[in-house]
Amino acid sequence: FAGLAGQGQTEALLSIYDAATRHGAARTKVAFVAGDRGRDGVFPVWSIAQNLDLRWLLGGAKRKRGLVDFAAARELVEAWRAKIGIRGASMNAGILSLSGGNQQKVLFARALACDAELILMDDPTRGVDVGTKRDIYQLVHEEAAKGRTFIWYTTENEELSHCDRTYVFRSAAVTRVLHADERTEEALLAASFEDQAA
């Protein structure tokens, strides 16, 4: 999703999430990566490990005799710690002990460590460093190659090169759908000021 900021992209993501998780719907397993990690992403009083693997809280963790299998949970956390490249910090340390970029990596790992088929991302690399962005792009490509679907809102046009199709929003409506070979700065700018789908 692209276009000028505040044109309904986040609301569209939330609508997709609601439709996928609504009771009684033909449910798609979905995960959401928040862009505003301080407001919508991290649980500030919890550890890195607790923030990464919420299944123990939500009832999705592996269980032994009805109890959470903490050994399996630790194994998952350590596997993703290595995959997202968090070094030095104990996974039992508070999430706020990490830099903002590493906190965002934890949010990505949380989404990817579950079995969601659809990953929704709300401007997820806003305010993170170039190295973290590169790591996140690599994770997205690896997981997409395994068959997962990513719907990604970004305010950074250069990130659209990682997408197959770009839906440009204006006034909460899609004005144009651009395929990879059509996606130029000029086309994005023009579509951002159109009033209806072309």
C-alpha positions as CSV (number, residue, x, y, z in Angstrom):
1,F,0.0,0.0,0.0
2,A,1.4,3.4,-1.0
3,G,0.3,7.0,-1.4
4,L,0.5,10.1,0.8
5,A,0.4,9.3,4.5
6,G,-2.9,9.2,6.2
7,Q,-5.0,8.2,3.2
8,G,-6.6,5.1,4.7
9,Q,-3.8,2.6,4.3
10,T,-3.6,1.6,8.0
11,E,-7.4,1.4,8.1
12,A,-7.4,-0.9,5.1
13,L,-4.9,-3.2,6.9
14,L,-7.0,-3.3,10.0
15,S,-10.1,-4.1,7.9
16,I,-8.3,-7.0,6.4
17,Y,-7.2,-8.2,9.8
18,D,-10.7,-7.9,11.1
19,A,-12.1,-9.9,8.2
20,A,-9.5,-12.6,8.6
21,T,-10.1,-13.0,12.3
22,R,-13.9,-12.4,12.5
23,H,-15.8,-15.1,14.3
24,G,-17.7,-17.3,11.9
25,A,-15.6,-16.3,8.9
26,A,-13.6,-18.7,6.8
27,R,-10.6,-17.7,8.8
28,T,-7.1,-17.1,7.4
29,K,-4.3,-17.3,10.0
30,V,-3.0,-13.7,10.1
31,A,-0.3,-11.8,12.0
32,F,0.1,-8.0,12.3
33,V,3.4,-6.1,12.5
34,A,2.8,-2.6,14.0
35,G,4.7,0.4,12.8
36,D,4.3,2.3,16.0
37,R,6.0,-0.2,18.2
38,G,5.8,1.9,21.4
39,R,2.0,2.4,21.1
40,D,0.9,-0.8,19.3
41,G,3.8,-3.3,19.3
42,V,5.9,-4.1,22.3
43,F,4.7,-5.0,25.8
44,P,7.1,-2.7,27.7
45,V,7.2,-4.5,31.0
46,W,7.8,-8.0,29.5
47,S,11.1,-9.6,28.5
48,I,12.4,-10.0,25.0
49,A,11.4,-13.6,25.0
50,Q,7.9,-12.9,26.2
51,N,7.4,-10.3,23.5
52,L,8.7,-12.6,20.8
53,D,6.6,-15.6,21.6
54,L,3.1,-14.7,22.7
55,R,1.7,-18.2,22.2
56,W,2.1,-19.0,25.9
57,L,-0.3,-16.2,26.6
58,L,-2.8,-16.9,23.7
59,G,-3.0,-20.6,24.2
60,G,-1.1,-21.6,21.1
61,A,2.1,-22.8,22.7
62,K,3.0,-26.5,22.7
63,R,1.8,-28.2,25.8
64,K,2.8,-31.2,27.9
65,R,0.1,-32.7,30.1
66,G,-1.9,-29.5,29.7
67,L,1.0,-27.2,30.7
68,V,3.0,-24.9,28.5
69,D,6.1,-26.6,27.2
70,F,8.7,-24.0,28.2
71,A,11.6,-26.0,26.7
72,A,9.9,-25.8,23.3
73,A,9.2,-22.1,23.8
74,R,12.9,-21.4,24.7
75,E,14.0,-23.4,21.6
76,L,11.7,-21.3,19.4
77,V,12.9,-18.0,21.0
78,E,16.6,-19.0,20.6
79,A,16.1,-20.0,17.0
80,W,14.5,-16.7,16.1
81,R,17.1,-14.8,18.2
82,A,19.8,-16.2,15.9
83,K,17.7,-15.6,12.7
84,I,17.0,-12.0,13.5
85,G,20.6,-11.3,14.7
86,I,20.0,-10.1,18.3
87,R,23.4,-10.5,20.0
88,G,24.6,-9.7,23.5
89,A,21.3,-9.2,25.3
90,S,19.8,-12.0,27.3
91,M,16.4,-13.0,26.0
92,N,15.2,-12.6,29.7
93,A,16.1,-8.9,29.6
94,G,13.4,-6.3,29.3
95,I,12.3,-5.5,25.7
96,L,13.2,-1.8,26.3
97,S,16.8,-2.8,26.8
98,L,17.0,-3.2,23.0
99,S,17.5,-0.5,20.5
100,G,14.4,0.6,18.5
101,G,15.6,-1.4,15.5
102,N,16.1,-4.5,17.5
103,Q,12.7,-4.1,19.1
104,Q,11.2,-4.0,15.6
105,K,13.1,-7.2,14.7
106,V,11.4,-8.8,17.7
107,L,8.0,-7.8,16.4
108,F,8.8,-9.3,13.0
109,A,10.0,-12.5,14.6
110,R,6.8,-12.6,16.7
111,A,4.7,-12.5,13.5
112,L,6.9,-14.9,11.5
113,A,7.4,-17.4,14.4
114,C,3.7,-18.2,14.4
115,D,1.9,-20.2,11.6
116,A,0.2,-17.2,10.0
117,E,-0.3,-17.5,6.3
118,L,-0.9,-13.7,5.9
119,I,1.4,-11.1,7.4
120,L,0.1,-7.5,7.6
121,M,2.7,-4.8,8.1
122,D,1.9,-1.2,8.9
123,D,4.9,1.0,7.9
124,P,7.1,-1.4,9.8
125,T,10.5,0.0,9.0
126,R,9.7,3.6,9.9
127,G,12.5,5.1,12.0
128,V,14.8,2.1,11.9
129,D,18.4,2.0,10.6
130,V,19.5,0.9,7.2
131,G,21.0,-2.4,8.6
132,T,17.8,-3.4,10.3
133,K,15.8,-2.6,7.2
134,R,18.1,-4.8,5.1
135,D,17.6,-7.7,7.6
136,I,13.9,-7.2,7.6
137,Y,13.7,-7.2,3.8
138,Q,15.7,-10.5,3.7
139,L,13.3,-12.1,6.2
140,V,10.3,-11.0,4.1
141,H,11.8,-12.4,0.9
142,E,12.7,-15.7,2.6
143,E,9.2,-16.2,4.1
144,A,7.5,-15.1,0.9
145,A,9.4,-17.8,-1.0
146,K,7.9,-20.3,1.5
147,G,4.4,-19.3,0.4
148,R,3.4,-16.7,2.9
149,T,1.6,-13.5,1.7
150,F,2.7,-10.1,2.9
151,I,0.6,-6.9,2.6
152,W,2.8,-4.0,3.4
153,Y,2.0,-0.3,3.9
154,T,5.1,1.9,3.5
155,T,5.7,5.6,3.5
156,E,9.1,5.0,1.9
157,N,8.7,4.6,-1.9
158,E,12.0,2.8,-2.3
159,E,10.6,-0.1,-0.3
160,L,8.0,-0.8,-3.0
161,S,10.7,-2.4,-5.1
162,H,10.2,-5.4,-2.8
163,C,6.6,-5.8,-3.8
164,D,4.8,-7.5,-6.7
165,R,2.0,-4.9,-6.8
166,T,1.5,-1.5,-5.4
167,Y,-2.0,-0.2,-4.4
168,V,-1.9,3.6,-4.3
169,F,-4.4,5.2,-1.9
170,R,-6.1,8.6,-1.8
171,S,-9.0,9.5,0.4
172,A,-9.4,5.9,1.7
173,A,-9.7,4.6,-1.9
174,V,-7.3,2.8,-4.2
175,T,-6.7,5.1,-7.2
176,R,-4.4,2.8,-9.1
177,V,-2.7,-0.6,-9.0
178,L,0.8,-0.6,-10.3
179,H,2.7,-3.7,-11.3
180,A,6.5,-3.8,-10.8
181,D,7.2,-2.7,-14.4
182,E,4.8,0.3,-14.1
183,R,6.1,1.5,-10.7
184,T,7.9,4.7,-11.3
185,E,8.2,7.8,-9.1
186,E,6.1,9.7,-11.6
187,A,3.4,7.1,-11.7
188,L,3.3,6.9,-7.9
189,L,3.0,10.7,-7.6
190,A,0.3,11.0,-10.2
191,A,-1.7,8.2,-8.6
192,S,-1.4,9.8,-5.2
193,F,-3.3,12.8,-6.4
194,E,-6.0,11.0,-8.5
195,D,-9.5,10.9,-7.1
196,Q,-10.7,7.5,-8.3
197,A,-9.4,4.2,-9.5
198,A,-8.0,4.3,-13.1
